[in-house]
Amino acid sequence: MVFYDVHTHKSLSDEKVLQIENKFPNSVNFSSPFSIGIHPWFINKNTYNKELLIVEDKLQHANCYAIGECGLDKLKGVALELQKEVFLKQVELSEKYKKPLIIHCVKAFQEIIAIKKELQPKQFWMLHGFNKNIHLAKSLIDHNFMLSFGELVLKNKKIEETLRQINLSSFLIETDDSDVNVKDIYQKIADIRNVKVVILQNQIKQNFKRIFTK
Ligand SMILES: [Zn+2]
């Protein structure tokens, strides 16, 4: 059975892994499944409108699964107001082209929740690289967010606690920019949940199909 890796910056060829590769507006290779968006770290106020046109064009590509990563980061990047403006434009594109959003969020969960409550989007919003406590996880899930866990699962006890309590239907798995093998993350989460890897794979497959309907 396939291992889904829903967000990665690495290109891997393993027929047992289906990965959604993160692309930027200046990427050139779109020959495998990808997502594309404007990351809050790399917003340039002079060029983002042009980049949004590229994103819009690529959203119509047969290999495009999602828009993102995009989002809000209070520790890095341009002023929050500009980040919000560019994020909202990408929310619009997500709705227009019926593609889920892959969200990068650092210390801005309340802002993202508020935006979602206000806009009531139809598309799924997935918070990638989630590494917070079960309390925040539950509140996000209540607001119909999908979460995605990555390599920190292998070294952070707090995330283990979150994963022990979270509903299996509410998350996905990713490697992001790490060199970790996605299968090791599956194994670790299966151990935390005391289930066989194949059971977890089956559940993640269902979650994947629910979010990334193509
Ligand atoms: Zn990333």
Boltz pocket constraint, residues with backbone or C-beta under 6 A from the ligand:
constraints:
  - pocket:
      binder: B
      contacts: [[A, 7], [A, 9], [A, 22], [A, 69], [A, 176], [A, 177]]
      max_distance: 6.0
